[in-house]
Structures are given as structure tokens and as C-alpha cells.
């Protein structure tokens, strides 16, 4: 389902083509995308980015489209990968004070919105590889996306929930659309947190049993 089809379906289901309502539909779609992306860890929302850390600089910038972390690895001169362990900032500050304990980093923490802190402080310049959850382009602007093509029911019913909240529509219809959205979400969770997690090495990722 591309954006034009979804736009038409929302107007058909709600029987509302009023100008101010139609102008709000992009917001309904984006809100639905946000709900899905924060409730289900789909592989399609994963991304990797290479970077670098420098000597005596314990901070590493997050990618511009970063939402949350899966893993950080440092790569040494032999091209060996060493995956860092996630800790709290206070652990790194206490265990590795300033640059006095410079070495190859073993830990990382989210220091602020767009910056990680590493411990120990790097004693050499190293490449990094970050795997992270990101927010892809919206169906509204892209026209066609994975969610639009593979999660049609979730996108439609989630958008209708937002539309009926905006319209202050009938409670029974709102409840029905919300139930339909949640049913579609269960199928996505089975795919994202179940089938695509069975071989995950670490149990820190969200997983659910599937038959």
C-alpha cells in the first residue's frame, strides 16, 4: 500500500473528505509509524555505520538518525572486532577516571542524546562499527516503504485510530479499529521479536517464542 492508497482508504473508511481533516492525515500516518517502530524491533529498522575514535578522546558521536543502540564494536589493526559492553555513565566515570587509564575501550554508555562515552579512554585511534535502531523515512514523504508494503493492516488501522481520536468519533468504532491495529501488531511482533530473533547471540534483544 503506497501513501496515495492509504490516504484514499482513510477518507473512505471515515467518510470524511473535509479539508482540515485531510490536511491532518499525514500526522495520523506518522503517529502510527512511530507507534509501530517503538513497539516492534523489526530488522528493517536496523542500520550500521562505520566511524572512528581518536587517542585520548573518550566520546563518540551517535549517527544523525540514531534512535537506540544494538551494539558498538571497535576494530583493531588486525581487523578483529571487539564488542563493547553497555554500562551506566557513572560506572565508566568511576572505573576509568579521566585519561589515566587509557587502553582499548571495553565499555560504553549513552552520555547524552547524541554522544556515547567509552571506557577506558582510547589509547589509540581505532575504527568503530555501530549497529543501531533508526527512524526510516515516512511513508508520507517516501510514497512507498516497507511498512506500507508489508504491514498494510497495521498502517491502516493505526491511522484510523488516530483519525477517530481527532474526529472524536464513535467509541465502538474507535475500539474496533484499535483492536484490529493490535491484532496486526501481534503479527509484526511475531516476525520482528520472534522469527527474526531465534538466532540472536545475546538475550538482551527483545524476543518472543514462536511455533
GROMACS elastic network, one bead per residue, 0.5 to 0.9 nm:
[ bonds ]
;  ai    aj funct       b0    kb
    1     4     6  0.80693   500
    1     5     6  0.59262   500
    1     6     6  0.63932   500
    1   144     6  0.73393   500
    1   145     6  0.85948   500
    1   147     6  0.86280   500
    1   149     6  0.51618   500
    1   150     6  0.81950   500
    1   151     6  0.85971   500
    1   152     6  0.61246   500
    2     5     6  0.54436   500
    2     6     6  0.63374   500
    2     7     6  0.87006   500
    2   139     6  0.73354   500
    2   140     6  0.89082   500
    2   142     6  0.89543   500
    2   143     6  0.56433   500
    2   145     6  0.74321   500
    2   148     6  0.58609   500
    2   149     6  0.70795   500
    3     6     6  0.50411   500
    3     7     6  0.59834   500
    3     8     6  0.85308   500
    3   139     6  0.59213   500
    3   140     6  0.59686   500
    3   141     6  0.83754   500
    3   142     6  0.81829   500
    3   143     6  0.50711   500
    3   144     6  0.64306   500
    3   145     6  0.88391   500
    3   148     6  0.74858   500
    4     7     6  0.51204   500
    4     8     6  0.62460   500
    4     9     6  0.86690   500
    4   140     6  0.87963   500
    4   143     6  0.73881   500
    5     8     6  0.51363   500
    5     9     6  0.61398   500
    5    10     6  0.86912   500
    6     9     6  0.50261   500
    6    10     6  0.61590   500
    6    11     6  0.86825   500
    6    29     6  0.87735   500
    6   148     6  0.83402   500
    6   152     6  0.85578   500
    6   155     6  0.81231   500
    6   156     6  0.66676   500
    6   159     6  0.88821   500
    7    10     6  0.53645   500
    7    11     6  0.64930   500
    7    12     6  0.87586   500
    7    22     6  0.82970   500
    7    25     6  0.71322   500
    7    26     6  0.83635   500
    7    29     6  0.89212   500
    8    11     6  0.53044   500
    8    12     6  0.61915   500
    8    13     6  0.87191   500
    9    13     6  0.60188   500
    9    14     6  0.84537   500
    9   156     6  0.76986   500
   10    13     6  0.52723   500
   10    14     6  0.60896   500
   10    15     6  0.81244   500
   10    16     6  0.83063   500
   10    25     6  0.80291   500
   10   156     6  0.72093   500
   10   157     6  0.88928   500
   10   159     6  0.74010   500
   10   160     6  0.64237   500
   10   163     6  0.80048   500
   11    14     6  0.52947   500
   11    15     6  0.54794   500
   11    16     6  0.52672   500
   11    17     6  0.58700   500
   11    22     6  0.76584   500
   11    25     6  0.89547   500
   12    16     6  0.71072   500
   12    17     6  0.83544   500
   13    16     6  0.80418   500
   13   160     6  0.78998   500
   14    17     6  0.84404   500
   14   160     6  0.77153   500
   14   163     6  0.78938   500
   14   164     6  0.78167   500
   16    19     6  0.88944   500
   16    21     6  0.72423   500
   16    22     6  0.78986   500
   17    20     6  0.85579   500
   17    21     6  0.68317   500
   17    22     6  0.61361   500
   18    21     6  0.53693   500
   18    22     6  0.62162   500
   18    23     6  0.87091   500
   19    22     6  0.52036   500
   19    23     6  0.61936   500
   19    24     6  0.88489   500
   20    23     6  0.51335   500
   20    24     6  0.65928   500
   21    24     6  0.52761   500
   21    25     6  0.67360   500
   21   163     6  0.83013   500
   21   166     6  0.83594   500
   21   167     6  0.81553   500
   22    25     6  0.52968   500
   22    26     6  0.81458   500
   23    26     6  0.69868   500
   23    27     6  0.83738   500
   24    27     6  0.54033   500
   24    28     6  0.66315   500
   24   163     6  0.83660   500
   24   166     6  0.87911   500
   25    29     6  0.63188   500
   25    30     6  0.86878   500
   25   159     6  0.79029   500
   25   162     6  0.88068   500
   25   163     6  0.73260   500
   26    29     6  0.51721   500
   26    30     6  0.62320   500
   26    31     6  0.86049   500
   26   139     6  0.88675   500
   26   140     6  0.60252   500
   27    30     6  0.50966   500
   27    31     6  0.60210   500
   27    32     6  0.85108   500
   27   140     6  0.88234   500
   27   159     6  0.88395   500
   27   162     6  0.86322   500
   28    31     6  0.52062   500
   28    32     6  0.62421   500
   28    33     6  0.87352   500
   28   158     6  0.80417   500
   28   159     6  0.51324   500
   28   160     6  0.77569   500
   28   161     6  0.83492   500
   28   162     6  0.53674   500
   28   163     6  0.63073   500
   28   166     6  0.89384   500
   29    32     6  0.51149   500
   29    33     6  0.62592   500
   29    34     6  0.86992   500
   29   138     6  0.82551   500
   29   139     6  0.76694   500
   29   140     6  0.71845   500
   29   155     6  0.71536   500
   29   156     6  0.83763   500
   29   158     6  0.77844   500
   29   159     6  0.53462   500
   29   160     6  0.89272   500
   29   162     6  0.82200   500
   30    33     6  0.50075   500
   30    34     6  0.61861   500
   30    35     6  0.86952   500
   30   138     6  0.65666   500
   30   139     6  0.78438   500
   30   140     6  0.74281   500
   30   159     6  0.84579   500
   31    34     6  0.50759   500
   31    35     6  0.63126   500
   31    36     6  0.87707   500
   31   158     6  0.83435   500
   31   159     6  0.76550   500
   31   162     6  0.76055   500
   32    35     6  0.51128   500
   32    36     6  0.62850   500
   32    37     6  0.85746   500
   32   154     6  0.81280   500
   32   155     6  0.63961   500
   32   156     6  0.87087   500
   32   157     6  0.87761   500
   32   158     6  0.52735   500
   32   159     6  0.57180   500
   32   161     6  0.87180   500
   32   162     6  0.76204   500
   33    36     6  0.52022   500
   33    37     6  0.59981   500
   33    38     6  0.85435   500
   33   138     6  0.74785   500
   33   139     6  0.84672   500
   33   147     6  0.79944   500
   33   155     6  0.72127   500
   33   158     6  0.84074   500
   33   159     6  0.88299   500
   34    37     6  0.51481   500
   34    38     6  0.61186   500
   34    39     6  0.85154   500
   34   135     6  0.84219   500
   35    38     6  0.54144   500
   35    39     6  0.61205   500
   35    40     6  0.85952   500
   35   158     6  0.84122   500
   36    39     6  0.52026   500
   36    40     6  0.59336   500
   36    41     6  0.87648   500
   36   154     6  0.79946   500
   36   155     6  0.85087   500
   36   158     6  0.87598   500
   36   185     6  0.73992   500
   36   188     6  0.87468   500
   37    40     6  0.56729   500
   37    41     6  0.68732   500
   37    42     6  0.77350   500
   37    45     6  0.76017   500
   37   134     6  0.89747   500
   37   135     6  0.76138   500
   38    41     6  0.73630   500
   39   185     6  0.83509   500
   39   189     6  0.80304   500
   40   185     6  0.79183   500
   40   188     6  0.69194   500
   40   189     6  0.55188   500
   40   191     6  0.89882   500
   40   192     6  0.62655   500
   40   193     6  0.68373   500
   40   206     6  0.87885   500
   41    44     6  0.84363   500
   41    45     6  0.71338   500
   41    46     6  0.83628   500
   41   133     6  0.81182   500
   41   188     6  0.89831   500
   41   189     6  0.75479   500
   41   192     6  0.54398   500
   41   193     6  0.61578   500
   41   205     6  0.87115   500
   41   206     6  0.74704   500
   42    45     6  0.56266   500
   42    46     6  0.73629   500
   42   188     6  0.78931   500
   42   189     6  0.79429   500
   42   191     6  0.75191   500
   42   193     6  0.72173   500
   42   196     6  0.80269   500
   43    46     6  0.52520   500
   43    47     6  0.85386   500
   43   133     6  0.87650   500
   43   192     6  0.66385   500
   43   196     6  0.74954   500
   44    47     6  0.81007   500
   44   136     6  0.87337   500
   44   146     6  0.75761   500
   45   132     6  0.83182   500
   45   133     6  0.56268   500
   45   134     6  0.56666   500
   45   135     6  0.67059   500
   45   136     6  0.68080   500
   46    70     6  0.84838   500
   46   131     6  0.69658   500
   46   132     6  0.56599   500
   46   134     6  0.62115   500
   46   135     6  0.88880   500
   47   130     6  0.81468   500
   47   131     6  0.56708   500
   47   132     6  0.54739   500
   47   133     6  0.63654   500
   47   134     6  0.67019   500
   48   129     6  0.67770   500
   48   130     6  0.53870   500
   48   132     6  0.62805   500
   48   133     6  0.88590   500
   49    63     6  0.74607   500
   49   128     6  0.82057   500
   49   129     6  0.57275   500
   49   130     6  0.52850   500
   49   131     6  0.67001   500
   49   132     6  0.83979   500
   50   127     6  0.71471   500
   50   128     6  0.55883   500
   50   130     6  0.63747   500
   51    60     6  0.87353   500
   51    61     6  0.89363   500
   51   126     6  0.86368   500
   51   127     6  0.57414   500
   51   129     6  0.62613   500
   51   130     6  0.77985   500
   52    60     6  0.79675   500
   52    74     6  0.83888   500
   52   125     6  0.70677   500
   52   126     6  0.56360   500
   52   128     6  0.51851   500
   52   129     6  0.82953   500
   53    56     6  0.88820   500
   53    57     6  0.69916   500
   53    58     6  0.78572   500
   53    59     6  0.77865   500
   53    60     6  0.65465   500
   53    74     6  0.85544   500
   53   122     6  0.72962   500
   53   124     6  0.80566   500
   53   125     6  0.54927   500
   53   126     6  0.54013   500
   53   127     6  0.63717   500
   53   128     6  0.70208   500
   54    57     6  0.55898   500
   54    58     6  0.80862   500
   54    59     6  0.89810   500
   54   122     6  0.67405   500
   54   123     6  0.80185   500
   54   124     6  0.63435   500
   54   126     6  0.66895   500
   54   127     6  0.89094   500
   55    58     6  0.81988   500
   55   102     6  0.86181   500
   55   121     6  0.77989   500
   55   122     6  0.52953   500
   55   123     6  0.51462   500
   55   125     6  0.52181   500
   55   126     6  0.84171   500
   56    98     6  0.89562   500
   56    99     6  0.63373   500
   56   102     6  0.70382   500
   56   121     6  0.57356   500
   56   122     6  0.54023   500
   56   123     6  0.60483   500
   56   124     6  0.76698   500
   56   125     6  0.87829   500
   57    60     6  0.80026   500
   57    99     6  0.84955   500
   57   118     6  0.86401   500
   57   121     6  0.64286   500
   57   122     6  0.64350   500
   57   123     6  0.87121   500
   58    98     6  0.86466   500
   58    99     6  0.83207   500
   58   105     6  0.86268   500
   58   116     6  0.82756   500
   58   117     6  0.56394   500
   58   118     6  0.50699   500
   58   119     6  0.69291   500
   58   120     6  0.75445   500
   58   122     6  0.62692   500
   59   111     6  0.83533   500
   59   115     6  0.65976   500
   59   116     6  0.56235   500
   59   118     6  0.61670   500
   59   121     6  0.84947   500
   60   114     6  0.87164   500
   60   115     6  0.57057   500
   60   116     6  0.50847   500
   60   117     6  0.63822   500
   60   118     6  0.74992   500
   61    64     6  0.87026   500
   61   114     6  0.59782   500
   61   116     6  0.62392   500
   61   117     6  0.89069   500
   62    65     6  0.82424   500
   62    66     6  0.63137   500
   62   113     6  0.82597   500
   62   115     6  0.53557   500
   62   116     6  0.68567   500
   62   130     6  0.85314   500
   63    66     6  0.51556   500
   63    67     6  0.89128   500
   63   114     6  0.75015   500
   63   130     6  0.85589   500
   63   132     6  0.87889   500
   64   114     6  0.77567   500
   65   133     6  0.86461   500
   65   134     6  0.56546   500
   65   135     6  0.64743   500
   65   136     6  0.82773   500
   66    69     6  0.78224   500
   66   114     6  0.77281   500
   66   132     6  0.66587   500
   66   133     6  0.64305   500
   66   134     6  0.50716   500
   66   135     6  0.73987   500
   67   132     6  0.72778   500
   67   133     6  0.55108   500
   67   134     6  0.50793   500
   67   135     6  0.67611   500
   68   132     6  0.58551   500
   68   133     6  0.50985   500
   68   134     6  0.70849   500
   69    72     6  0.79454   500
   69   130     6  0.79318   500
   69   131     6  0.66192   500
   69   133     6  0.60463   500
   69   134     6  0.89610   500
   70   130     6  0.77663   500
   70   131     6  0.53588   500
   70   133     6  0.69250   500
   70   205     6  0.79682   500
   71    83     6  0.70070   500
   71    84     6  0.72796   500
   71    85     6  0.83251   500
   71    86     6  0.84003   500
   71   129     6  0.81808   500
   71   130     6  0.59152   500
   71   131     6  0.51806   500
   71   132     6  0.67763   500
   72    82     6  0.84476   500
   72    83     6  0.58172   500
   72    84     6  0.57369   500
   72    85     6  0.82362   500
   72    86     6  0.88622   500
   72   108     6  0.80084   500
   72   128     6  0.69876   500
   72   129     6  0.58198   500
   72   131     6  0.64161   500
   72   132     6  0.85901   500
   73    81     6  0.59802   500
   73    82     6  0.52170   500
   73    84     6  0.57859   500
   73   127     6  0.84518   500
   73   128     6  0.55453   500
   73   129     6  0.52056   500
   73   130     6  0.65143   500
   73   131     6  0.86380   500
   74    80     6  0.82044   500
   74    81     6  0.58361   500
   74    82     6  0.53238   500
   74    83     6  0.65164   500
   74    84     6  0.74827   500
   74   104     6  0.84094   500
   74   105     6  0.77015   500
   74   106     6  0.87162   500
   74   126     6  0.64014   500
   74   127     6  0.58073   500
   74   129     6  0.65147   500
   74   130     6  0.89058   500
   75    78     6  0.77736   500
   75    79     6  0.55153   500
   75    80     6  0.54455   500
   75    82     6  0.63614   500
   75    83     6  0.88446   500
   75   126     6  0.60570   500
   75   127     6  0.51918   500
   75   128     6  0.58656   500
   75   129     6  0.76904   500
   76    79     6  0.52976   500
   76    80     6  0.55874   500
   76    81     6  0.68978   500
   76    82     6  0.80385   500
   76   104     6  0.88472   500
   76   125     6  0.87828   500
   76   126     6  0.60080   500
   76   127     6  0.70738   500
   77    80     6  0.74309   500
   77   126     6  0.76416   500
   77   127     6  0.87663   500
   78    81     6  0.89387   500
   81   128     6  0.87661   500
   81   129     6  0.87930   500
   82   105     6  0.88831   500
   82   106     6  0.77934   500
   83   106     6  0.74644   500
   83   107     6  0.85065   500
   84   105     6  0.72348   500
   84   108     6  0.62352   500
   84   118     6  0.87482   500
   85   106     6  0.63453   500
   85   108     6  0.61976   500
   85   109     6  0.85381   500
   86   106     6  0.89818   500
   86   107     6  0.57824   500
   86   108     6  0.51534   500
   86   109     6  0.57283   500
   86   110     6  0.85338   500
   87    90     6  0.83378   500
   87    91     6  0.65190   500
   87    92     6  0.71982   500
   87   107     6  0.64129   500
   87   108     6  0.59404   500
   87   109     6  0.52307   500
   87   110     6  0.83843   500
   88    91     6  0.53663   500
   88    92     6  0.67825   500
   88    93     6  0.88725   500
   88   108     6  0.78835   500
   88   109     6  0.54212   500
   88   110     6  0.74722   500
   88   111     6  0.85857   500
   89    92     6  0.52899   500
   89    93     6  0.61416   500
   89    94     6  0.85679   500
   89   108     6  0.79737   500
   89   109     6  0.54118   500
   89   110     6  0.69377   500
   89   111     6  0.62950   500
   89   117     6  0.72133   500
   89   118     6  0.89232   500
   90    93     6  0.50533   500
   90    94     6  0.59857   500
   90    95     6  0.83890   500
   90   109     6  0.89874   500
   91    94     6  0.52386   500
   91    95     6  0.58746   500
   91    96     6  0.81812   500
   91   109     6  0.88562   500
   92    95     6  0.51978   500
   92    96     6  0.55806   500
   92    97     6  0.77701   500
   92   107     6  0.74908   500
   92   108     6  0.76240   500
   92   109     6  0.76520   500
   92   117     6  0.78283   500
   92   118     6  0.72261   500
   92   119     6  0.56092   500
   92   120     6  0.75631   500
   93    96     6  0.55952   500
   93    97     6  0.56723   500
   93    98     6  0.76994   500
   93   119     6  0.80901   500
   94    97     6  0.60833   500
   95   101     6  0.88956   500
   95   119     6  0.79910   500
   95   120     6  0.81674   500
   96    99     6  0.75814   500
   96   100     6  0.74404   500
   96   101     6  0.58712   500
   96   102     6  0.81855   500
   96   119     6  0.60905   500
   96   120     6  0.55251   500
   96   121     6  0.73584   500
   97   100     6  0.62601   500
   97   101     6  0.68469   500
   97   119     6  0.89667   500
   97   120     6  0.83492   500
   97   121     6  0.86632   500
   98   101     6  0.73879   500
   98   102     6  0.84864   500
   98   120     6  0.88152   500
   98   121     6  0.74139   500
   99   102     6  0.54163   500
   99   120     6  0.78955   500
   99   121     6  0.57686   500
   99   122     6  0.83924   500
   99   123     6  0.87443   500
  100   120     6  0.89192   500
  100   121     6  0.82064   500
  101   119     6  0.86325   500
  101   120     6  0.60323   500
  101   121     6  0.66465   500
  101   122     6  0.88979   500
  101   123     6  0.86896   500
  102   105     6  0.82548   500
  102   119     6  0.82856   500
  102   120     6  0.55292   500
  102   122     6  0.55215   500
  102   124     6  0.86717   500
  103   106     6  0.87453   500
  103   119     6  0.82675   500
  103   120     6  0.56317   500
  103   121     6  0.61079   500
  103   122     6  0.52677   500
  103   124     6  0.75593   500
  104   119     6  0.80800   500
  104   120     6  0.64828   500
  104   121     6  0.72438   500
  104   122     6  0.52881   500
  104   123     6  0.60778   500
  104   124     6  0.72266   500
  104   126     6  0.86732   500
  105   108     6  0.78413   500
  105   118     6  0.60490   500
  105   119     6  0.50249   500
  105   121     6  0.63029   500
  105   122     6  0.57925   500
  105   123     6  0.84060   500
  106   118     6  0.75187   500
  106   119     6  0.60243   500
  106   120     6  0.66513   500
  107   117     6  0.84347   500
  107   118     6  0.57495   500
  107   119     6  0.51040   500
  107   120     6  0.72635   500
  108   111     6  0.88044   500
  108   116     6  0.64800   500
  108   117     6  0.55805   500
  108   119     6  0.61861   500
  108   120     6  0.89647   500
  109   112     6  0.89876   500
  109   115     6  0.87924   500
  109   116     6  0.55449   500
  109   117     6  0.53688   500
  109   118     6  0.66683   500
  109   119     6  0.86199   500
  110   113     6  0.73354   500
  110   114     6  0.80637   500
  110   115     6  0.63899   500
  110   117     6  0.64137   500
  111   114     6  0.78821   500
  111   115     6  0.55580   500
  111   117     6  0.55121   500
  112   115     6  0.52799   500
  112   116     6  0.69501   500
  112   117     6  0.87774   500
  113   116     6  0.85174   500
  117   121     6  0.87425   500
  118   121     6  0.61659   500
  118   122     6  0.77532   500
  119   122     6  0.75652   500
  120   123     6  0.83624   500
  122   125     6  0.70696   500
  122   126     6  0.81475   500
  135   138     6  0.83994   500
  136   145     6  0.87815   500
  137   140     6  0.82628   500
  137   141     6  0.70231   500
  137   142     6  0.62708   500
  137   145     6  0.79787   500
  138   141     6  0.56414   500
  138   142     6  0.59708   500
  138   143     6  0.80599   500
  138   144     6  0.86390   500
  138   145     6  0.75384   500
  139   143     6  0.51596   500
  139   144     6  0.56576   500
  139   145     6  0.56852   500
  139   146     6  0.87566   500
  139   147     6  0.79129   500
  139   148     6  0.68096   500
  140   143     6  0.58497   500
  140   144     6  0.82619   500
  141   144     6  0.84485   500
  142   145     6  0.67124   500
  143   148     6  0.87508   500
  144   147     6  0.83608   500
  144   148     6  0.62097   500
  144   149     6  0.72064   500
  145   148     6  0.51371   500
  145   149     6  0.62474   500
  145   150     6  0.85112   500
  146   149     6  0.51356   500
  146   150     6  0.57317   500
  146   151     6  0.74653   500
  147   150     6  0.53133   500
  147   152     6  0.68156   500
  147   154     6  0.83580   500
  147   155     6  0.71621   500
  148   151     6  0.57392   500
  148   152     6  0.54039   500
  148   153     6  0.89263   500
  148   154     6  0.89185   500
  148   155     6  0.67394   500
  148   156     6  0.89343   500
  149   152     6  0.61336   500
  150   153     6  0.86902   500
  151   154     6  0.54539   500
  151   155     6  0.62246   500
  151   156     6  0.86342   500
  151   184     6  0.77240   500
  151   185     6  0.87115   500
  151   188     6  0.75736   500
  152   155     6  0.52042   500
  152   156     6  0.60255   500
  152   157     6  0.85472   500
  152   184     6  0.87723   500
  153   156     6  0.51498   500
  153   157     6  0.59654   500
  153   158     6  0.80632   500
  153   180     6  0.78461   500
  153   181     6  0.70101   500
  153   183     6  0.89950   500
  153   184     6  0.60256   500
  153   185     6  0.87751   500
  154   157     6  0.54908   500
  154   158     6  0.56485   500
  154   159     6  0.81988   500
  154   180     6  0.77786   500
  154   181     6  0.51606   500
  154   182     6  0.77155   500
  154   183     6  0.81859   500
  154   184     6  0.50957   500
  154   185     6  0.62099   500
  154   188     6  0.85292   500
  155   158     6  0.52797   500
  155   159     6  0.59782   500
  155   160     6  0.85500   500
  155   181     6  0.78964   500
  155   184     6  0.88858   500
  156   159     6  0.52611   500
  156   160     6  0.62064   500
  156   161     6  0.87715   500
  156   181     6  0.79594   500
  157   161     6  0.61883   500
  157   162     6  0.87322   500
  157   177     6  0.54255   500
  157   178     6  0.68325   500
  157   179     6  0.86261   500
  157   180     6  0.62476   500
  157   182     6  0.87658   500
  157   184     6  0.84864   500
  158   161     6  0.51623   500
  158   162     6  0.65553   500
  158   163     6  0.86954   500
  158   177     6  0.73389   500
  158   178     6  0.69144   500
  158   180     6  0.83205   500
  158   181     6  0.53833   500
  158   182     6  0.84626   500
  159   162     6  0.51619   500
  159   163     6  0.60928   500
  159   164     6  0.86752   500
  159   181     6  0.89308   500
  160   164     6  0.60269   500
  160   165     6  0.84553   500
  160   174     6  0.79311   500
  160   177     6  0.65694   500
  160   178     6  0.82699   500
  160   181     6  0.89847   500
  161   164     6  0.52972   500
  161   165     6  0.62408   500
  161   166     6  0.86553   500
  161   173     6  0.88142   500
  161   174     6  0.59200   500
  161   175     6  0.81881   500
  161   176     6  0.89364   500
  161   177     6  0.58595   500
  161   178     6  0.58842   500
  161   181     6  0.81371   500
  162   165     6  0.51605   500
  162   166     6  0.62604   500
  162   167     6  0.86836   500
  162   174     6  0.89107   500
  163   166     6  0.50817   500
  163   167     6  0.61502   500
  163   168     6  0.84635   500
  163   169     6  0.84028   500
  164   168     6  0.56841   500
  164   170     6  0.76538   500
  164   171     6  0.87263   500
  164   173     6  0.81155   500
  164   174     6  0.61061   500
  164   177     6  0.89833   500
  165   168     6  0.50124   500
  165   169     6  0.64880   500
  165   174     6  0.75063   500
  166   169     6  0.77427   500
  167   170     6  0.89079   500
  168   171     6  0.82969   500
  169   172     6  0.87172   500
  169   173     6  0.74217   500
  169   174     6  0.68807   500
  170   173     6  0.55121   500
  170   174     6  0.62788   500
  170   175     6  0.87206   500
  171   174     6  0.50439   500
  171   175     6  0.60769   500
  171   176     6  0.85677   500
  172   175     6  0.51329   500
  172   176     6  0.61667   500
  172   177     6  0.87137   500
  173   177     6  0.61597   500
  173   178     6  0.84637   500
  174   177     6  0.52704   500
  174   178     6  0.61056   500
  174   179     6  0.85991   500
  175   178     6  0.50390   500
  175   179     6  0.61014   500
  175   180     6  0.86084   500
  176   179     6  0.51042   500
  176   180     6  0.62289   500
  176   181     6  0.86262   500
  177   180     6  0.50142   500
  177   181     6  0.61076   500
  177   182     6  0.86318   500
  178   181     6  0.50078   500
  178   182     6  0.62221   500
  178   183     6  0.86440   500
  179   182     6  0.51391   500
  179   183     6  0.62074   500
  179   184     6  0.86914   500
  180   183     6  0.50925   500
  180   184     6  0.62949   500
  180   185     6  0.85810   500
  181   184     6  0.51627   500
  181   185     6  0.61170   500
  181   186     6  0.87711   500
  182   186     6  0.62494   500
  182   187     6  0.88867   500
  183   186     6  0.52420   500
  183   187     6  0.68378   500
  184   187     6  0.53498   500
  184   188     6  0.65579   500
  184   189     6  0.88368   500
  185   188     6  0.50046   500
  185   189     6  0.61129   500
  185   190     6  0.85688   500
  186   189     6  0.50399   500
  186   190     6  0.61709   500
  186   191     6  0.86908   500
  187   190     6  0.50877   500
  187   191     6  0.64148   500
  187   192     6  0.87174   500
  188   191     6  0.50639   500
  188   192     6  0.59765   500
  188   193     6  0.80683   500
  189   193     6  0.51563   500
  189   194     6  0.66529   500
  189   195     6  0.88951   500
  189   207     6  0.89154   500
  189   208     6  0.80700   500
  190   193     6  0.56694   500
  190   195     6  0.62771   500
  190   196     6  0.84051   500
  190   207     6  0.88447   500
  190   208     6  0.70279   500
  190   209     6  0.80277   500
  190   210     6  0.67512   500
  191   194     6  0.53968   500
  191   195     6  0.50137   500
  191   196     6  0.60609   500
  191   197     6  0.85018   500
  191   210     6  0.88814   500
  192   195     6  0.64894   500
  192   196     6  0.54435   500
  192   197     6  0.70563   500
  192   206     6  0.89336   500
  192   207     6  0.83290   500
  193   196     6  0.62743   500
  193   197     6  0.56684   500
  193   198     6  0.85225   500
  193   205     6  0.82426   500
  193   206     6  0.57843   500
  193   208     6  0.56525   500
  193   209     6  0.84771   500
  194   197     6  0.52498   500
  194   198     6  0.64222   500
  194   206     6  0.84254   500
  194   207     6  0.54948   500
  194   209     6  0.57915   500
  194   210     6  0.57635   500
  195   198     6  0.58669   500
  195   199     6  0.88408   500
  195   207     6  0.87427   500
  195   208     6  0.83346   500
  195   209     6  0.81702   500
  195   210     6  0.66330   500
  196   199     6  0.75362   500
  196   200     6  0.81351   500
  196   207     6  0.87038   500
  197   200     6  0.51867   500
  197   201     6  0.89453   500
  197   205     6  0.78776   500
  197   206     6  0.78103   500
  197   207     6  0.59013   500
  197   208     6  0.79406   500
  198   201     6  0.88541   500
  198   207     6  0.76234   500
  198   208     6  0.85898   500
  198   209     6  0.82478   500
  198   210     6  0.87847   500
  199   202     6  0.89332   500
  200   203     6  0.69737   500
  200   205     6  0.76350   500
  200   207     6  0.87568   500
  201   204     6  0.89818   500
  202   205     6  0.67110   500
  203   206     6  0.74121   500
  203   207     6  0.76506   500
  204   207     6  0.85596   500
